[in-house]
Amino acid sequence: MEDIRIFCENDSCDHIIPYGTTLRQLSKTACPSAEDRSIIAALVDNTLKELDYKVHEPRVVRFIDYDHPDGRRTYIRSLCDDIGKNLGCGAVMTELRRTEANGFSIVNLC
């Protein structure tokens, strides 16, 4: 297969990677210092993707950790899934209520 160009916003560099490389693999070369913080997911062209997502064409990638709002939501969903697997019964999150977004709080609505 061919190589593709990925621009990583975390290090502001272009990376040439093999077709089908996962975001997890890319994170190890694009963000070596990120091992200290755990990367939870990535925004690929501003769309949230899991780290197992395979890149098949040029993209702009930004790796996110728990401190990013999308990282917190991803962490909570993954935690629910892991708890269900460990209990051996499965788990489904039935509701996730966003109480704040873009500087607006649910408290300010009333």
C-alpha positions, 0 to 999 in steps of 0.5 A, spaced: 500 500 500 501 507 499 504 512 504 499 517 506 501 524 510 497 526 516 498 533 520 498 532 527 496 538 531 499 536 537 506 537 534 505 541 528 508 536 524 506 532 518 507 525 518 508 520 513 505 513 515 503 507 512 496 506 509 491 503 515 496 505 521 491 506 527 491 512 531 494 508 537 500 507 532 501 514 530 500 517 537 507 513 539 511 517 534 507 523 533 506 524 541 512 521 544 511 525 550 504 524 551 506 517 554 506 521 561 498 523 560 494 517 557 491 519 550 484 517 550 482 518 543 483 523 537 479 528 533 480 526 526 478 532 522 474 535 528 471 528 529 472 524 535 475 517 533 477 511 538 485 510 537 483 503 534 481 507 528 485 506 521 487 512 517 486 511 510 487 518 507 490 524 509 487 527 515 488 532 520 489 529 527 489 532 534 490 527 540 486 528 546 487 526 553 482 526 559 483 534 560 479 535 554 471 535 554 471 530 549 476 526 552 472 526 559 466 523 555 470 518 551 473 516 558 466 515 561 463 511 556 469 506 556 469 505 563 462 503 563 463 498 557 469 495 561 465 495 568 460 491 564 465 486 561 469 485 568 462 483 571 461 478 565 454 481 564 455 487 559 453 494 561 449 500 557 450 507 559 442 509 558 444 517 559 449 522 559 447 529 561 451 534 559 451 540 564 456 545 560 458 546 553 462 552 550 462 556 556 454 555 557 452 552 563 445 548 565 445 553 571 444 559 567 438 556 563 433 557 569 
